[in-house]
Amino acid sequence: MRLIASIFAALITMIPLQGFAGNSSTDEIAKYRQLLADGNPAELWEMRGEELWKKKIGPQSVSLEQCDLGKGPGVVKGAYVELPRYFKDVNKVMDLEQRLIHCRITLQKLTPEQAAAVPFGSTGNPSDIEALVAYITAASRGMKIAVSTTHPKEQAAYELGKRFFFYRAGAHDFACATCHSKDKQRIRLQELPNLLNRTDAQNTYSTWPAYRVSQGEVRSMQHRLSDCMRQQRFPEPRYASDTITALIMFMAKNAEGGVYDAPALKR
């Protein structure tokens, strides 16, 4: 799987971004992505994720097929577009990755360390979590993002995520809002979506997780936000922390109504 993805990444770097004279950089990148739309290597992660979902592991040899992602035990179709959400059995709001860790602990009887081992894959060290995320999110393609904030804890998570979005800190006194609260901002050739703008929020949130060509891996939303924290020079967030889940809740709610289309493909 990794060999095929590496060959794909090597080939697409040969595709030039030049040749469309008179168009903006954003148009060039959009055409570049369109050329790469077919044959997304994320499909390999999706297939591995399905195998892991059905694979019996742990002390009691149990699969994840009874894991309740919010729509009933074992139901993956449409689950992701309603996450994060409140789960009564744990009395808290969880995003997909938190819930997967919970199911691996409670159903498969893995230790917390085993359940969250290798959250982000690298060459020669693939992540089971990223594969499971790819499989589960793919089952919501074509559905509308519909995250609830009706429960008091869902509303509290949204408000915490909103506060964090505007919170300035770190060596550069940055916040998420520094880059993502105005229209038509960019870093180099990279356009920065305004996550307070409904259309931008929908277009952004609906395309994660994604296969990152530059990294040769499928990256989850937890990874994307962790990398944002790194670029802001924040302390590295604890994996699957409630704060990051709250930020995901804020982003997901802002993207409400958007049609989900991931795992996508990114540079």
C-alpha positions in Angstrom: 0.0 0.0 0.0 2.7 2.4 1.0 4.8 1.6 -2.2 1.8 2.4 -4.4 1.2 5.7 -2.6 4.9 6.6 -2.8 4.9 6.0 -6.6 1.7 8.1 -6.9 3.3 11.0 -4.9 6.5 10.8 -7.1 4.5 10.9 -10.3 2.2 13.8 -9.4 5.2 16.1 -8.5 6.0 16.0 -12.2 2.7 17.8 -13.0 3.4 21.5 -13.6 1.4 24.3 -12.0 2.4 26.6 -14.9 0.8 26.7 -18.3 -2.5 28.5 -17.5 -1.4 32.0 -18.3 -3.6 34.8 -16.9 -5.2 32.8 -14.2 -4.8 33.3 -10.4 -2.7 31.1 -8.2 -5.9 29.8 -6.7 -7.2 28.8 -10.1 -3.9 27.0 -10.9 -4.0 25.0 -7.7 -7.7 24.1 -8.2 -6.8 22.8 -11.7 -3.9 20.9 -10.2 -6.1 19.2 -7.7 -8.7 18.4 -10.4 -6.0 16.6 -12.4 -5.3 14.5 -9.3 -8.9 13.8 -8.4 -9.0 10.3 -9.8 -7.1 7.5 -8.0 -6.8 9.1 -4.6 -4.4 6.8 -2.6 -6.7 7.4 0.4 -8.7 4.5 -1.0 -5.9 2.2 0.2 -6.3 3.5 3.8 -10.1 3.1 3.5 -9.7 -0.6 2.6 -7.2 -1.2 5.4 -9.6 0.6 7.8 -12.5 -1.6 6.9 -10.3 -4.7 7.6 -9.3 -3.2 11.0 -13.0 -2.5 11.8 -13.9 -6.1 11.2 -10.7 -7.7 12.6 -10.9 -9.5 16.0 -8.1 -8.4 18.3 -7.4 -7.9 22.0 -7.6 -10.3 24.9 -11.1 -11.4 24.1 -10.7 -11.4 20.2 -13.4 -8.8 19.5 -13.9 -6.6 16.4 -15.1 -3.0 16.4 -18.4 -3.9 14.7 -20.4 -3.2 17.8 -18.8 0.3 18.3 -21.5 2.9 18.6 -20.4 6.1 16.8 -23.8 7.7 17.6 -26.1 6.0 15.2 -26.2 2.6 16.8 -23.7 -0.3 17.3 -21.7 -0.9 14.1 -23.3 1.9 12.0 -20.7 3.9 10.1 -22.8 5.3 7.3 -23.7 8.9 8.1 -21.9 8.8 11.5 -19.1 11.2 10.8 -21.2 14.1 9.6 -22.9 14.2 13.0 -19.7 14.2 15.0 -18.5 15.6 17.4 -21.6 14.8 19.5 -22.7 14.0 23.1 -22.5 10.4 24.1 -24.7 9.5 27.1 -22.6 6.4 28.0 -19.6 8.6 28.8 -21.5 11.8 29.6 -19.3 13.9 27.4 -18.8 15.2 23.8 -16.5 13.1 21.7 -15.1 13.5 18.2 -14.4 10.4 16.0 -10.9 9.7 17.2 -11.9 10.0 20.9 -14.8 7.6 20.3 -12.6 5.1 18.4 -10.1 5.1 21.4 -13.1 4.5 23.7 -14.4 1.6 21.7 -10.9 0.0 21.5 -10.6 0.2 25.2 -14.2 -0.9 26.2 -14.9 -3.5 23.4 -11.5 -4.8 22.5 -10.0 -4.4 26.1 -6.9 -2.7 24.9 -5.1 -0.5 27.4 -5.3 3.3 26.9 -1.7 3.3 25.7 -2.4 0.5 23.1 -5.7 2.1 22.0 -4.0 5.4 21.2 -0.7 4.0 20.0 0.6 5.6 16.7 -2.2 8.2 16.2 -0.3 9.6 13.3 1.5 7.3 10.8 4.9 7.6 9.2 7.0 5.7 6.8 7.3 2.1 8.1 5.0 2.9 11.0 1.4 3.0 9.8 -1.4 4.2 12.0 -4.4 2.0 12.7 -6.4 5.1 13.8 -5.8 7.0 10.6 -6.9 3.9 8.6 -10.1 3.5 10.7 -10.8 7.2 10.3 -10.5 7.0 6.5 -12.9 4.1 6.4 -15.5 5.6 8.7 -15.4 9.1 7.1 -15.7 7.7 3.6 -19.1 6.2 4.6 -20.5 9.7 4.9 -19.6 11.0 1.4 -22.4 12.9 -0.2 -24.2 13.6 3.1 -24.7 17.0 4.7 -22.8 18.0 7.8 -25.4 18.2 10.6 -23.7 18.6 14.0 -26.0 19.1 16.9 -25.6 21.7 19.7 -28.9 21.0 21.4 -27.4 19.2 24.4 -25.9 21.5 27.1 -22.6 19.8 26.8 -22.6 20.1 23.0 -23.3 23.8 23.4 -20.5 24.1 26.0 -18.1 22.4 23.6 -19.0 24.7 20.8 -18.4 27.8 23.0 -15.1 26.4 24.3 -14.0 25.8 20.7 -15.0 29.3 19.7 -13.0 30.8 22.6 -10.0 28.7 21.6 -10.3 29.8 18.0 -9.8 33.4 19.0 -7.3 32.7 21.8 -3.9 34.4 21.2 -0.8 32.9 22.6 2.6 31.4 21.8 5.8 33.0 20.7 4.1 34.8 17.8 0.9 35.8 19.7 -1.1 33.9 17.1 -4.7 32.5 17.2 -6.5 30.3 14.8 -8.4 33.5 13.9 -5.1 35.2 12.9 -5.1 33.2 9.7 -8.7 32.1 9.4 -11.1 34.9 10.1 -10.7 37.2 7.1 -11.5 36.7 3.4 -8.8 36.4 0.7 -5.8 35.9 3.0 -2.9 33.6 2.0 0.5 32.4 2.9 2.7 32.2 -0.2 0.5 30.3 -2.8 -1.7 28.8 -0.1 -5.1 30.4 0.2 -6.3 30.6 3.8 -10.0 29.9 4.2 -12.1 32.2 6.4 -13.6 29.7 8.8 -16.2 32.3 10.0 -17.5 32.4 6.4 -20.1 29.6 5.9 -19.0 28.7 2.4 -15.3 28.7 3.3 -16.0 26.6 6.4 -18.0 24.1 4.4 -15.4 23.8 1.7 -12.7 23.3 4.2 -14.2 21.0 6.8 -15.9 18.8 4.2 -12.5 17.8 2.7 -10.8 16.4 5.9 -9.4 13.9 6.6 -7.2 13.9 3.5 -4.3 12.2 1.8 -1.4 14.6 2.0 0.8 14.2 -1.1 3.8 15.8 0.6 3.6 13.4 3.5 2.4 10.2 1.8 -0.2 9.7 4.5 -3.9 10.1 5.2 -4.2 12.8 7.9 -7.1 13.2 10.3 -8.6 16.4 11.6 -6.8 15.8 14.9 -3.5 15.8 13.0 -4.4 18.9 11.0 -5.2 20.9 14.1 -2.1 19.6 15.9 0.0 20.8 13.0 -1.7 24.2 13.1 -0.8 24.4 16.8 2.8 23.7 15.8 2.8 26.4 13.2 1.4 28.9 15.8 4.3 27.9 18.1 1.8 26.6 20.7 2.7 23.7 23.0 1.9 20.4 21.3 -1.7 19.4 22.3 -2.3 16.1 23.9 -3.7 13.7 21.3 -7.5 13.4 21.4 -7.8 16.2 24.0 -11.2 17.7 24.9 -9.9 21.1 23.8 -9.1 20.0 20.3 -12.5 18.2 20.2 -14.2 21.5 21.1 -12.3 23.3 18.3 -13.5 20.6 15.9 -17.1 21.1 17.2 -16.8 24.8 16.5 -15.5 24.2 12.9 -18.1 21.5 12.2 -21.0 23.6 13.3 -19.8 26.5 11.2 -19.7 24.1 8.2 -23.3 22.9 8.8 -25.1 22.1 5.6 -22.0 21.5 3.6 -21.8 18.3 1.5 -19.1 16.0 2.9 -16.6 14.8 0.3 -13.6 13.2 2.0 -11.1 11.7 2.5 -9.9 14.2 -0.1 -6.5 14.9 -1.6 -4.2 17.7 -0.5 -0.8 18.9 -1.5 
